[in-house]
């Protein structure tokens, strides 16, 4: 199938909704409970995805993801991700991540640069991390890249292979 054609359809139709769930807003976001679009575990999308509502990715997306709401990734994404808040749990991402507010990750692998207002990391990250406010690197995290933030906390046993710059990102 022509992926550019599929991308066009996805943009016109909003994301493919295979199921609708009700989930609470991501941590750090003052937002009421709202419905979310779901990319189910058995679904693979080749092409870019755009969503106005919150998005849960349990399957695979080979393309960029742009979401005006919160994004939860428990699957695989090969492409850039942008959203209000992004929560990555048990996932694999190859691409840059841009969260307008909070970024939270645990037990995941991320190969790409990350920017957010705040970040809480408990995963393997290969790329730079830039936060306007604060970054917390948990004890089981491994970070291969540079960190820039106004406030940085690195727990005991965390691995950091890179530089740390405390101050507002340029």
Residue pairs with C-beta under 8 A, 6 or more apart in sequence:
1 46
3 46
3 47
3 63
4 47
6 45
6 46
6 47
7 47
7 48
7 63
10 16
10 45
10 47
10 48
10 49
10 50
11 48
11 50
14 37
14 50
14 51
14 52
15 37
15 39
15 49
15 50
15 51
15 55
16 37
16 39
16 43
16 45
16 49
17 37
17 38
18 38
18 39
18 40
18 43
19 38
19 40
20 35
20 36
20 37
20 38
21 35
21 36
21 38
21 56
22 33
22 34
22 35
22 36
23 33
23 34
23 36
23 54
23 56
23 72
24 33
25 31
25 32
25 33
25 34
25 54
25 70
25 85
26 70
26 72
26 84
26 85
26 86
26 87
26 101
26 102
26 104
27 85
27 87
27 102
27 104
27 120
28 85
28 101
28 102
28 104
28 118
29 70
29 84
29 85
29 101
29 102
31 70
34 53
34 54
34 69
35 53
35 54
36 53
36 54
36 55
36 56
36 69
36 70
36 72
37 51
37 53
37 54
37 55
37 56
38 55
38 56
38 58
39 45
39 49
39 55
39 56
39 57
39 58
39 59
39 61
39 75
40 58
40 59
41 58
41 59
41 75
42 59
43 59
43 60
44 59
44 60
44 61
44 62
45 59
45 60
45 61
45 62
45 63
46 62
46 63
47 62
47 63
48 63
48 64
48 65
48 66
48 79
49 55
49 61
49 63
49 64
49 65
49 66
49 67
50 66
50 67
51 65
51 66
51 67
51 68
51 69
52 68
52 69
53 67
53 68
53 69
54 67
54 69
54 70
54 71
54 72
55 65
55 67
55 69
55 70
55 71
55 72
55 83
56 71
56 72
56 74
57 65
57 71
57 72
57 73
57 74
57 75
57 77
57 91
58 74
58 75
59 75
59 76
60 75
60 76
60 77
60 78
61 75
61 76
61 77
61 78
61 79
62 78
62 79
63 78
63 79
64 79
64 80
64 81
64 82
64 95
65 71
65 77
65 79
65 80
65 81
65 82
65 83
66 82
66 83
67 81
67 82
67 83
67 84
68 83
68 84
69 83
69 84
70 83
70 84
70 85
70 86
70 87
71 81
71 83
71 84
71 85
71 86
71 87
72 86
72 87
72 88
72 89
73 81
73 86
73 87
73 88
73 89
73 91
73 93
73 108
74 89
74 90
74 91
75 91
76 91
76 92
76 93
77 91
77 92
77 93
77 94
77 95
78 93
78 94
78 95
79 94
79 95
80 95
80 96
80 97
80 98
80 112
81 93
81 95
81 96
81 97
81 98
82 97
82 98
82 99
82 100
83 98
83 99
83 100
84 99
84 100
84 101
85 99
85 100
85 101
85 102
85 103
85 104
86 97
86 99
86 102
86 103
86 104
86 116
87 103
87 104
87 105
88 97
88 103
88 104
88 105
88 106
88 108
88 110
88 123
89 105
89 106
89 107
89 108
90 106
90 107
90 108
91 108
91 109
92 108
92 109
92 110
93 108
93 109
93 110
93 111
93 112
94 111
94 112
95 111
95 112
96 112
96 113
96 114
96 115
96 127
97 103
97 110
97 112
97 113
97 114
97 115
97 116
98 114
98 115
98 116
99 114
99 115
99 116
99 117
99 119
100 116
100 117
101 116
101 117
101 118
102 116
102 117
102 118
102 119
102 120
103 114
103 116
103 118
103 119
103 120
103 131
104 119
104 120
105 120
105 121
105 122
105 123
105 125
106 122
106 123
106 138
107 122
107 123
108 123
108 124
109 123
109 124
110 123
110 124
110 125
110 126
110 127
111 126
111 127
112 126
112 127
113 127
113 128
113 129
113 130
113 145
114 125
114 127
114 128
114 129
114 130
115 129
115 130
115 131
115 169
116 130
116 131
116 132
117 131
117 132
117 133
118 131
118 132
118 133
118 134
118 135
119 129
119 131
119 134
119 135
119 136
119 149
120 135
120 136
120 138
121 129
121 135
121 136
121 137
121 138
121 141
121 143
122 138
122 140
122 141
123 141
123 142
124 141
124 142
125 141
125 142
125 143
125 144
125 145
126 144
126 145
127 144
127 145
128 145
128 146
128 147
128 148
128 162
129 135
129 143
129 145
129 146
129 147
129 148
129 149
130 147
130 148
130 149
130 169
131 148
131 149
131 150
131 169
132 149
132 150
132 168
132 169
133 149
133 150
133 151
134 149
134 150
134 151
134 152
134 153
135 147
135 149
135 151
135 152
135 153
136 153
136 154
136 155
137 143
137 147
137 152
137 153
137 154
137 155
137 158
137 160
138 155
138 158
139 155
139 156
139 157
139 158
140 157
140 158
141 155
141 158
141 159
142 158
142 159
142 161
143 158
143 159
143 160
143 161
143 162
144 161
144 162
145 161
145 162
146 162
146 163
146 164
146 165
147 160
147 162
147 163
147 164
147 165
148 164
148 165
148 167
148 169
149 165
149 166
149 169
150 166
150 167
150 168
151 166
152 164
152 166
154 160
154 164
